[in-house]
């Protein structure tokens, strides 16, 4: 059973930075795609960013230029570096992995941006 464990969420002020981590229980290269979704209060879950096994990245327009996805293969970990945070970035952030027809989710980590 694949496990994805997020960490790094918390409370940050507007304009601040935060780095999320997602540790996978197996090699991240075993997944076609890994990424981050978020669910703001009262809204639907949405894609933030993802990265394919060959390193191609994709970002939502709302975070382009502010967020960066990266990975550390030796630690089976994917990161989300968030900068210039805005109140609208407040959400539960979920790590996601896809391998063929199998989809995996982490438990989520809360990010709150205060103004």
Residue pairs with C-beta under 8 A, 6 or more apart in sequence:
1 25
2 24
2 25
2 26
2 97
2 99
2 102
2 104
3 24
3 25
4 22
4 23
4 24
4 25
4 95
4 96
4 97
4 104
4 105
4 106
5 22
5 23
5 95
5 106
5 107
6 20
6 21
6 22
6 93
6 94
6 95
6 106
6 107
6 108
6 109
7 20
7 21
7 23
7 109
8 18
8 19
8 20
8 21
8 109
9 18
9 20
9 93
9 109
9 110
9 111
10 18
10 110
10 111
10 112
11 112
11 114
12 18
12 85
12 111
12 112
12 113
12 114
13 85
13 113
13 114
13 115
14 85
14 86
14 87
14 113
14 114
14 115
15 84
15 85
16 85
16 113
17 81
17 82
17 83
17 84
17 85
18 82
18 85
18 111
19 79
19 80
19 81
19 82
20 36
20 79
20 80
20 82
20 93
20 95
20 109
20 111
21 77
21 78
21 79
22 34
22 36
22 77
22 78
22 79
22 80
22 95
22 106
23 75
23 76
23 77
24 31
24 34
24 76
24 77
24 78
24 97
25 76
26 76
27 73
27 76
28 34
28 53
28 71
28 73
28 76
28 77
28 78
28 97
29 53
29 73
30 99
31 53
31 97
31 98
31 99
32 52
32 53
32 98
32 99
32 100
33 50
33 51
33 52
33 53
33 96
33 97
33 98
34 50
34 51
34 71
34 78
34 95
34 96
34 97
34 98
35 47
35 48
35 49
35 50
35 51
35 58
35 69
35 78
35 95
35 96
35 97
36 47
36 48
36 49
36 50
36 69
36 78
36 80
36 93
36 94
36 95
36 96
37 45
37 46
37 47
37 48
37 93
37 94
37 96
38 45
38 46
38 48
38 89
38 91
38 92
38 93
38 94
38 111
39 45
39 46
39 91
39 92
39 94
39 108
40 46
40 88
40 90
40 91
41 90
41 91
43 91
45 94
46 60
47 58
47 60
48 59
48 60
48 63
48 67
48 80
48 93
49 57
49 58
49 59
49 60
49 63
49 67
49 69
49 80
50 57
50 58
50 69
50 96
51 57
51 58
51 69
51 70
51 71
51 78
57 69
59 67
59 69
62 88
63 82
63 89
66 82
66 83
66 84
66 85
67 80
67 81
67 82
67 83
68 80
68 81
68 83
69 78
69 79
69 80
69 81
70 78
70 79
70 81
71 77
71 78
71 79
72 78
72 79
78 95
80 93
82 89
82 111
85 111
85 113
86 113
87 113
87 114
87 115
88 113
89 111
89 113
90 111
90 112
90 113
91 110
91 111
92 108
92 109
92 110
92 111
93 108
93 109
93 110
93 111
94 105
94 106
94 107
94 108
95 105
95 106
96 103
96 104
96 105
96 106
97 103
97 104
98 104
